[in-house]
């Protein structure tokens, strides 16, 4: 029995990781070199992590095919999406504050996988997840931010125990307030198979730290 348990644990897939809000070649290379499965490019002028299309194109050219390129948007219009997809060579779209009908229209037009962010503060917030079957490929559970604040990237976390016993309708990502110090615990509590970090690997808002990126990915690998 002990040998069987060992073999089964070895068979578990490694936890996937997205380093989000990358904006320089140095930090992008650090994320890829340390084993990130996905990188996130933010297209939102109000965010300190915003990329111009020119910046996105330069970074996208450094990303190997084995690493997913995810564009992050808040209620985007089609013009922004089209330009960002081309510049960033995006393989998936992560959408915040977008309703089901609008997300379905985006999926139909651009034919890319939809990652839908769900802002979580209470267990009731998770009820939204059921409504995304048939549209989203993946759900991103992120901490709900205060009214008027940007969604995500603020270092806030929700109570991970809210996910205990929840029947996830789709593959999902744990996000919000993760850091090198707590990601191992977060994975242990939630059994997440993918995690997403932004501010937790920064030295200042929008300024990624190569050492923190490496530490985060090492902590995930040990989980």
ZADODREN-465580 format. One record per residue (C-alpha): residue number from 1; x, y, z. Coordinates in steps of 0.2 Angstrom, whole numbers. Layout:
ZADODREN-465580
<NUM, <X, Y, Z>>
...
END
This chain:
ZADODREN-465580
<1, <0, 0, 0>>
<2, <14, 12, 4>>
<3, <22, 9, -13>>
<4, <6, 12, -22>>
<5, <3, 28, -13>>
<6, <21, 34, -17>>
<7, <18, 29, -36>>
<8, <1, 39, -36>>
<9, <9, 54, -28>>
<10, <22, 54, -41>>
<11, <9, 53, -55>>
<12, <1, 69, -50>>
<13, <4, 83, -62>>
<14, <14, 97, -56>>
<15, <6, 113, -51>>
<16, <5, 125, -66>>
<17, <10, 143, -63>>
<18, <6, 160, -71>>
<19, <17, 175, -67>>
<20, <6, 190, -71>>
<21, <10, 208, -75>>
<22, <27, 205, -83>>
<23, <34, 221, -91>>
<24, <53, 218, -94>>
<25, <63, 206, -103>>
<26, <73, 202, -88>>
<27, <58, 197, -77>>
<28, <50, 188, -91>>
<29, <66, 178, -94>>
<30, <67, 175, -75>>
<31, <49, 168, -75>>
<32, <52, 157, -90>>
<33, <69, 151, -84>>
<34, <62, 146, -67>>
<35, <48, 136, -74>>
<36, <32, 146, -76>>
<37, <20, 137, -87>>
<38, <11, 154, -92>>
<39, <15, 172, -92>>
<40, <2, 186, -91>>
<41, <2, 202, -101>>
<42, <-9, 216, -94>>
<43, <-18, 228, -105>>
<44, <-26, 241, -94>>
<45, <-19, 259, -94>>
<46, <-25, 262, -76>>
<47, <-14, 248, -70>>
<48, <5, 250, -66>>
<49, <7, 234, -75>>
<50, <0, 240, -92>>
<51, <9, 236, -108>>
<52, <9, 246, -124>>
<53, <6, 235, -140>>
<54, <25, 238, -144>>
<55, <30, 232, -127>>
<56, <19, 217, -128>>
<57, <26, 213, -145>>
<58, <44, 214, -139>>
<59, <40, 202, -124>>
<60, <30, 190, -134>>
<61, <45, 186, -146>>
<62, <55, 180, -131>>
<63, <42, 167, -125>>
<64, <44, 149, -131>>
<65, <30, 139, -138>>
<66, <29, 128, -122>>
<67, <24, 143, -111>>
<68, <7, 150, -113>>
<69, <4, 169, -116>>
<70, <-12, 176, -107>>
<71, <-19, 193, -110>>
<72, <-27, 201, -95>>
<73, <-41, 213, -98>>
<74, <-55, 223, -89>>
<75, <-71, 225, -99>>
<76, <-62, 227, -115>>
<77, <-68, 232, -132>>
<78, <-65, 222, -148>>
<79, <-52, 235, -155>>
<80, <-41, 233, -139>>
<81, <-43, 214, -140>>
<82, <-38, 213, -158>>
<83, <-23, 223, -156>>
<84, <-17, 215, -140>>
<85, <-20, 198, -147>>
<86, <-9, 202, -162>>
<87, <5, 211, -152>>
<88, <6, 199, -138>>
<89, <3, 183, -149>>
<90, <-10, 178, -135>>
<91, <-15, 161, -133>>
<92, <-29, 164, -120>>
<93, <-39, 179, -114>>
<94, <-42, 182, -95>>
<95, <-57, 193, -93>>
<96, <-62, 203, -78>>
<97, <-79, 212, -75>>
<98, <-86, 204, -91>>
<99, <-104, 197, -92>>
<100, <-108, 180, -99>>
<101, <-116, 187, -115>>
<102, <-101, 198, -119>>
<103, <-89, 185, -115>>
<104, <-98, 173, -127>>
<105, <-97, 186, -141>>
<106, <-78, 188, -138>>
<107, <-76, 169, -138>>
<108, <-85, 168, -155>>
<109, <-76, 182, -163>>
<110, <-58, 179, -157>>
<111, <-59, 160, -155>>
<112, <-47, 159, -140>>
<113, <-49, 151, -124>>
<114, <-58, 162, -111>>
<115, <-51, 163, -93>>
<116, <-65, 171, -83>>
<117, <-60, 180, -66>>
<118, <-72, 177, -52>>
<119, <-70, 190, -37>>
<120, <-72, 180, -21>>
<121, <-75, 187, -3>>
<122, <-89, 175, 3>>
<123, <-94, 157, -2>>
<124, <-109, 164, -11>>
<125, <-98, 173, -23>>
<126, <-93, 155, -30>>
<127, <-111, 153, -36>>
<128, <-106, 163, -51>>
<129, <-94, 148, -57>>
<130, <-109, 137, -63>>
<131, <-114, 150, -76>>
<132, <-98, 150, -85>>
<133, <-100, 132, -92>>
<134, <-100, 132, -111>>
<135, <-90, 148, -112>>
<136, <-75, 148, -101>>
<137, <-61, 136, -102>>
<138, <-54, 140, -85>>
<139, <-60, 150, -70>>
<140, <-48, 162, -60>>
<141, <-53, 164, -42>>
<142, <-47, 181, -36>>
<143, <-50, 191, -21>>
<144, <-64, 204, -22>>
<145, <-56, 221, -21>>
<146, <-65, 237, -14>>
<147, <-77, 246, -24>>
<148, <-68, 258, -37>>
<149, <-52, 248, -35>>
<150, <-44, 239, -49>>
<151, <-48, 220, -50>>
<152, <-33, 210, -44>>
<153, <-15, 215, -42>>
<154, <-18, 222, -25>>
<155, <-10, 209, -14>>
<156, <-27, 204, -7>>
<157, <-32, 186, -3>>
<158, <-48, 178, 1>>
<159, <-51, 164, 14>>
<160, <-45, 148, 5>>
<161, <-56, 137, 15>>
<162, <-71, 144, 5>>
<163, <-66, 132, -8>>
<164, <-67, 117, 3>>
<165, <-79, 105, -4>>
<166, <-84, 116, -18>>
<167, <-89, 107, -34>>
<168, <-79, 116, -47>>
<169, <-88, 116, -64>>
<170, <-72, 120, -74>>
<171, <-53, 119, -72>>
<172, <-48, 133, -61>>
<173, <-34, 144, -55>>
<174, <-30, 151, -37>>
<175, <-26, 169, -37>>
<176, <-26, 184, -25>>
<177, <-13, 188, -12>>
<178, <-1, 174, -16>>
<179, <18, 175, -12>>
<180, <33, 164, -10>>
<181, <29, 163, 8>>
<182, <11, 157, 7>>
<183, <9, 148, -9>>
<184, <14, 131, -2>>
<185, <1, 133, 11>>
<186, <-12, 139, -1>>
<187, <-9, 124, -13>>
<188, <-10, 112, 2>>
<189, <-27, 120, 8>>
<190, <-36, 121, -8>>
<191, <-28, 107, -19>>
<192, <-26, 120, -33>>
<193, <-17, 113, -48>>
<194, <-13, 131, -55>>
<195, <-9, 147, -46>>
<196, <-7, 165, -52>>
<197, <4, 178, -44>>
<198, <7, 197, -48>>
<199, <10, 209, -34>>
<200, <17, 195, -23>>
<201, <33, 194, -33>>
<202, <35, 213, -34>>
<203, <47, 225, -25>>
<204, <35, 240, -29>>
<205, <18, 241, -38>>
<206, <22, 235, -56>>
<207, <40, 231, -53>>
<208, <43, 213, -53>>
<209, <58, 206, -43>>
<210, <68, 192, -51>>
<211, <73, 184, -35>>
<212, <55, 184, -29>>
<213, <49, 176, -45>>
<214, <62, 162, -43>>
<215, <57, 160, -25>>
<216, <39, 158, -29>>
<217, <41, 145, -42>>
<218, <53, 135, -31>>
<219, <40, 136, -17>>
<220, <27, 129, -30>>
<221, <38, 115, -36>>
<222, <41, 110, -18>>
<223, <22, 108, -15>>
END
